């Protein structure tokens, strides 16, 4: 079973979420991630153990992601 990992991002609005959606859906699967744009850190939660993949995917979409401890 996968565990969730969280990232601080600069995904700050619905438009940004729309931009990263196809990238994240392809990388980790639809429904396996969410972004809390209400949180000051814009936290991305992903149900995966591959932090490197998530970081690369978000960067490929044009955003930053920094894993939270």
C-alpha positions as CSV (number, residue, x, y, z in Angstrom):
1,X,0.0,0.0,0.0
2,X,1.2,3.4,-0.9
3,X,1.8,6.1,1.7
4,X,1.1,9.8,1.1
5,X,3.9,12.3,0.8
6,X,3.5,16.0,0.9
7,X,5.2,18.8,-1.0
8,X,5.3,22.6,-0.5
9,X,4.6,24.0,-4.0
10,X,3.9,27.3,-5.8
11,X,0.7,25.9,-7.3
12,X,-1.5,28.8,-6.1
13,X,-4.8,28.8,-8.0
14,X,-7.3,26.8,-9.9
15,X,-5.6,27.6,-13.2
16,X,-2.3,26.3,-11.8
17,X,-4.0,23.1,-10.7
18,X,-5.5,22.7,-14.2
19,X,-2.0,23.1,-15.7
20,X,-0.4,20.4,-13.5
21,X,-3.4,18.0,-13.7
22,X,-2.5,16.2,-16.9
23,X,1.1,15.8,-15.8
24,X,0.3,14.4,-12.3
25,X,-2.5,12.2,-13.6
26,X,-0.1,10.6,-16.1
27,X,2.6,10.2,-13.5
28,X,0.7,9.0,-10.4
29,X,-2.8,8.4,-11.6
30,X,-6.0,10.4,-11.4
31,X,-7.4,10.7,-7.9
32,X,-4.0,9.9,-6.3
33,X,-3.1,13.5,-5.6
34,X,-4.5,16.8,-4.4
35,X,-3.4,20.4,-3.9
36,X,-4.6,22.5,-0.9
37,X,-4.4,26.0,-2.4
38,X,-6.0,27.3,0.9
39,X,-2.8,26.3,2.8
40,X,-0.1,29.0,2.8
41,X,2.4,26.4,1.6
42,X,0.1,25.2,-1.2
43,X,0.6,21.6,-0.1
44,X,0.5,18.9,-2.7
45,X,-0.4,15.5,-1.2
46,X,0.4,12.5,-3.4
47,X,-0.3,8.8,-2.7
48,X,3.0,7.5,-3.8
49,X,6.4,6.6,-2.4
50,X,8.3,8.1,-5.4
51,X,9.1,11.7,-4.3
52,X,11.6,12.2,-7.1
53,X,9.0,11.4,-9.7
54,X,6.5,13.8,-8.2
55,X,9.1,16.6,-8.0
56,X,10.2,16.1,-11.6
57,X,6.6,15.9,-12.8
58,X,5.7,19.2,-11.1
59,X,8.8,20.9,-12.4
60,X,8.0,19.6,-15.9
61,X,4.6,21.3,-15.6
62,X,6.5,24.6,-14.8
63,X,6.1,24.7,-11.0
64,X,8.3,24.0,-7.9
65,X,7.8,21.2,-5.4
66,X,9.8,20.7,-2.2
67,X,9.1,17.6,-0.1
68,X,7.9,18.3,3.4
69,X,9.4,16.3,6.3
